[in-house]
Amino acid sequence: MHIKDSKKDQATIVMIEGRLDSSNSGMLEKKITALLEAGETNFLFDFTAMDYISSAGLRVLLMAAKKSKANGGRVVLSALTENVKEVFDIAGFSSIFPIFATPGEALGSF
């Protein structure tokens, strides 16, 4: 898994490439925690290049959403692949997060 982050307008864009599972979810959690501590509150997760997400990855996203909301921000998701969307649907997370077809649409929601 590779994580890239950048700031655009009012949001921090976090792009995840590859698989997000128990072997690497801690890396994403540390990245999000560092961004929150630096004062970032709005996050756009771009899943264009993410192949797979496990329950450990879902847990990190839920943590990010809770902490972001507590600081007056929000988390939105974009460009879920078919496999990733299926996991979100089965886990019931599709109703928890705002999900957009493209990063541009997601960015426009802030």
KEKE-3310 file (N, C-alpha, C; in steps of 0.2 Angstrom, whole numbers, plus 5000, padded with zeros to 4 digits):
npx = (5004:5002:5003:4997:4996:4988:4985:4970:4960:4948:4951:4960:4967:4968:4976:4975:4984:4984:4982:4972:4974:4975:4989:4994:4986:4989:4999:4991:4983:4992:4996:4984:4982:4993:4990:4978:4983:4990:4981:4972:4956:4946:4944:4947:4945:4953:4950:4954:4964:4964:4964:4958:4950:4950:4942:4950:4955:4943:4940:4950:4946:4933:4938:4945:4934:4926:4935:4938:4925:4923:4932:4926:4926:4924:4923:4925:4922:4929:4928:4927:4932:4924:4926:4929:4918:4909:4913:4910:4897:4892:4897:4889:4894:4892:4881:4886:4896:4898:4899:4907:4907:4918:4935:4934:4920:4919:4927:4921:4910:4914)
npy = (4994:5011:5028:5044:5061:5077:5094:5103:5116:5116:5104:5089:5078:5061:5049:5032:5018:5001:4988:4989:4983:4972:4971:4983:4994:5001:5010:5019:5024:5031:5041:5048:5052:5061:5071:5076:5081:5091:5100:5098:5095:5091:5078:5070:5054:5046:5033:5028:5020:5009:4992:4984:4982:4979:4974:4980:4991:4997:5001:5010:5021:5024:5028:5040:5047:5049:5057:5068:5073:5077:5088:5097:5094:5084:5068:5062:5050:5044:5038:5023:5007:4992:4981:4986:4994:4985:4979:4989:4991:4978:4979:4989:5002:5010:5018:5026:5035:5049:5046:5048:5048:5053:5061:5075:5078:5075:5084:5096:5095:5101)
npz = (5000:4996:5002:4998:5001:4999:4999:4995:4991:5003:5009:5014:5003:5002:4995:4992:4987:4981:4993:5007:5023:5037:5039:5036:5040:5051:5047:5039:5049:5058:5049:5047:5060:5062:5052:5058:5070:5065:5062:5052:5046:5036:5026:5010:5004:4991:4982:4969:4965:4974:4978:4987:5003:5020:5036:5045:5038:5036:5050:5052:5044:5050:5062:5058:5053:5064:5073:5064:5063:5077:5077:5070:5056:5041:5033:5017:5003:4988:4971:4972:4969:4961:4969:4981:4984:4986:4998:5007:5005:5010:5023:5028:5028:5017:5020:5030:5026:5015:4998:4983:4965:4958:4962:4960:4961:4974:4981:4978:4987:4999)
capx = (5000:5006:4998:4999:4992:4989:4980:4967:4955:4947:4951:4966:4966:4972:4975:4978:4985:4985:4978:4972:4972:4978:4996:4996:4981:4992:5002:4986:4981:4997:4996:4978:4983:4997:4986:4973:4987:4993:4975:4968:4949:4942:4947:4944:4949:4953:4951:4954:4970:4964:4961:4955:4950:4948:4939:4955:4955:4936:4940:4954:4941:4928:4941:4946:4928:4924:4940:4937:4919:4924:4936:4922:4927:4921:4927:4921:4926:4928:4931:4927:4931:4918:4927:4929:4911:4905:4914:4907:4889:4891:4898:4885:4898:4890:4877:4889:4901:4896:4903:4906:4910:4925:4938:4932:4914:4919:4930:4915:4905:4916)
capy = (5000:5018:5033:5050:5066:5084:5099:5106:5120:5115:5097:5085:5072:5055:5043:5025:5013:4995:4984:4991:4977:4972:4972:4990:4999:5005:5016:5024:5027:5036:5047:5052:5055:5066:5076:5079:5084:5097:5104:5096:5092:5089:5073:5066:5048:5044:5026:5026:5015:5004:4986:4979:4985:4974:4977:4984:4997:5001:5003:5016:5026:5026:5032:5046:5051:5052:5062:5073:5076:5080:5094:5101:5093:5078:5063:5059:5045:5045:5033:5016:5002:4988:4976:4990:4996:4979:4978:4995:4989:4972:4981:4994:5008:5015:5023:5030:5040:5052:5043:5052:5045:5056:5065:5081:5079:5075:5090:5101:5094:5104)
capz = (5000:4996:5004:4996:5003:4997:5001:4989:4993:5010:5011:5013:4999:5004:4990:4994:4981:4983:4997:5014:5027:5044:5039:5034:5042:5056:5043:5037:5055:5060:5044:5048:5066:5061:5049:5062:5075:5061:5061:5046:5048:5031:5022:5005:5002:4984:4981:4962:4964:4980:4976:4992:5010:5025:5041:5048:5035:5038:5056:5052:5041:5055:5067:5055:5052:5071:5075:5060:5065:5083:5076:5065:5049:5039:5029:5011:4999:4981:4966:4975:4964:4962:4975:4988:4985:4988:5005:5010:5005:5015:5030:5030:5028:5012:5023:5035:5022:5008:4993:4976:4959:4956:4967:4959:4964:4982:4983:4977:4992:5005)
cpx = (5004:5000:5001:4994:4994:4984:4977:4961:4954:4948:4959:4964:4971:4971:4979:4978:4987:4980:4978:4969:4975:4985:4998:4992:4984:4996:4997:4984:4986:4997:4990:4979:4987:4994:4982:4977:4989:4987:4971:4961:4945:4946:4943:4948:4948:4955:4952:4959:4970:4961:4957:4955:4947:4944:4944:4955:4948:4937:4944:4950:4936:4931:4942:4940:4926:4929:4939:4931:4920:4928:4932:4923:4923:4925:4922:4925:4924:4931:4932:4927:4926:4919:4926:4922:4907:4906:4911:4899:4888:4892:4893:4888:4896:4885:4880:4893:4897:4901:4901:4909:4917:4928:4935:4925:4914:4922:4925:4910:4908:4914)
cpy = (5006:5023:5040:5055:5073:5088:5102:5109:5119:5108:5094:5079:5067:5050:5037:5021:5006:4992:4988:4986:4978:4973:4979:4996:5004:5011:5021:5028:5032:5042:5051:5056:5061:5072:5080:5083:5091:5102:5103:5093:5089:5084:5070:5060:5046:5037:5023:5020:5010:4998:4982:4983:4979:4977:4981:4991:5001:5004:5010:5022:5028:5030:5039:5050:5054:5057:5068:5077:5080:5087:5098:5100:5087:5074:5061:5055:5046:5039:5026:5011:4997:4984:4980:4992:4991:4978:4983:4993:4983:4974:4986:5001:5013:5020:5028:5036:5043:5049:5046:5048:5047:5060:5073:5083:5079:5081:5096:5100:5098:5111)
cpz = (5000:4998:5001:4998:5000:4999:4995:4992:5001:5013:5010:5009:5001:4999:4992:4988:4984:4988:5004:5019:5034:5044:5038:5037:5047:5053:5041:5044:5058:5055:5046:5055:5066:5057:5054:5067:5072:5060:5055:5049:5043:5027:5016:5003:4995:4983:4974:4962:4970:4977:4981:4999:5014:5031:5045:5045:5036:5045:5056:5049:5046:5060:5064:5054:5059:5074:5071:5062:5072:5083:5071:5058:5047:5034:5023:5007:4992:4977:4969:4969:4966:4968:4981:4989:4988:4996:5009:5011:5010:5022:5033:5030:5022:5014:5028:5032:5016:5003:4986:4971:4957:4962:4966:4962:4972:4984:4983:4983:4999:5004)
residu = (MET:HIS:ILE:LYS:ASP:SER:LYS:LYS:ASP:GLN:ALA:THR:ILE:VAL:MET:ILE:GLU:GLY:ARG:LEU:ASP:SER:SER:ASN:SER:GLY:MET:LEU:GLU:LYS:LYS:ILE:THR:ALA:LEU:LEU:GLU:ALA:GLY:GLU:THR:ASN:PHE:LEU:PHE:ASP:PHE:THR:ALA:MET:ASP:TYR:ILE:SER:SER:ALA:GLY:LEU:ARG:VAL:LEU:LEU:MET:ALA:ALA:LYS:LYS:SER:LYS:ALA:ASN:GLY:GLY:ARG:VAL:VAL:LEU:SER:ALA:LEU:THR:GLU:ASN:VAL:LYS:GLU:VAL:PHE:ASP:ILE:ALA:GLY:PHE:SER:SER:ILE:PHE:PRO:ILE:PHE:ALA:THR:PRO:GLY:GLU:ALA:LEU:GLY:SER:PHE)
# end
